[in-house]
Amino acid sequence: MLKTSKSKNDPTARGPAQQLKTFEGKKVKPALYVGTAVGHGRYIAAQDEGGKLVVDREGRPVAYRDI
């Protein structure tokens, strides 16, 4: 007899939702940043709840993975 595993679409088999990250006390979410025109490249940056990119001291968007 074949043994079947749980379906990947079974909600009970899914893990918990990823926790939201925070930067300086504000909740942030990932957003694609395309800065190839200014030499920054293209990467996933952090965006606050208001829709503005989170930037560092030099004015460059902060990578989401670095938070």
C-alpha positions, 0 to 999 in steps of 0.5 A: 500500500502506498503511503501518501504525505500531506498535501502542500496546499493543506493549511495545517501543514504550513508553518507559522507566518513570518514575523514582521521586521522592525527598523528603529521601532517601525514595522517594515516590509520588503519591496523591490528597489531598482537603482541601476540608473544611479549605480545601486543595483537591484535588490529587495529593500525595506519599506515602512508602512507609509510606503517610503523606503528606509534609508541609511545615513548616506541616503541609500535604501537599506536591504531587507536582509540586513535588518 
